[in-house]
Amino acid sequence: MEEKPRVLVSKCIEFAACRYNGQRITSHEVKALAPFVEFIPVCPEVAVGLGVPRDAVRLIDAEGKIRLIQSESGTDHTEAMEAFTASFLKELQSVDGCILKGRSPTCGIGSVKVYPSAGKVRQLYSKGTGLFGQAVLDTFPEIPVEDEGRLNNLRLREHFFTALFTLHRFNRLPVKMGALVDFHSNNKYLFMSYSQRLLKESGRITANHDSLEAAEVFSRYRRVLSEMFQSLPGIQNNVNVLQHLLGYVTKEITREERSYFLETLDQYRSLRLPLSAVTSLLRSWVIRFDTGYLARQTYFQPFPKELQRIFDSSTGRV
Ligand code: SF4
């Protein structure tokens, strides 16, 4: 059976009613991902002995040191959480991605309220990162990590799925130059949509003019791949890729088909259509004209098609 990507997930998202108020969070994306990944659910607050329900905890900025404190009683759980987090993450053998509960003082990344003290006081700022979330970011700097709220945004979601499944495919390759050459070739247009510079860099590494050992080549390639997925692909990058791909079929299609495609591309450029509307059109020609090289391009379907969804919440936390 094919190995699935391993995804660490906050347990209160779909898996257990373990939030401080005894609730569970629903997430369409976590449910949709279930058949395609191996989830590793964890609730760090329950793991350190906080019951359900419990008094909420909060982050406190104590002279520059972030602490995890129970809001009402002021009990400090920082050391317990740090100890659990260190041992839990050390035990994890491999992980390909992570979905964390946004705004949580434990799991949240970059959107957590930070206070000056326990009790009824105003927040200092709202861009903190929870103790567990920060440890995940520090321990696994090369994997995609997202909060569940941001996955309601179409571009962020597609980027997360793309990074997750592409890195997983790369990590499961046999460490042989032939496998890397095929991988690079099949991902060429996907990488072009992310970064021309990094596409060139990864191509240079694959060419291996210095005849390095395969393990060293893979290690360098992994670093570039990880850098590639630090940012979303640009709209104009996608337009360039699609114009480029059109060149492969332009002689086969009619003038009217071509101008309809360019019209659709323009609607994508001005954010009136999702990217999938343009790639689907192009892909139908790739199938019709049997252009083998293009048919293998992951650009058309970088993650399982069942995860494709054009839902885009403007209230998604971007
Ligand atoms: S956000 Fe994290 S710590 Fe809080 S309930 Fe969910 S899994 Fe547990």
Residues whose N, C-alpha, C, O or C-beta is under 5 A from the ligand:
A	BS01	SF4	S10 K11 C12 C18 R19 Y20 V42 C43 P44 E45 K101 S104 T106 C107
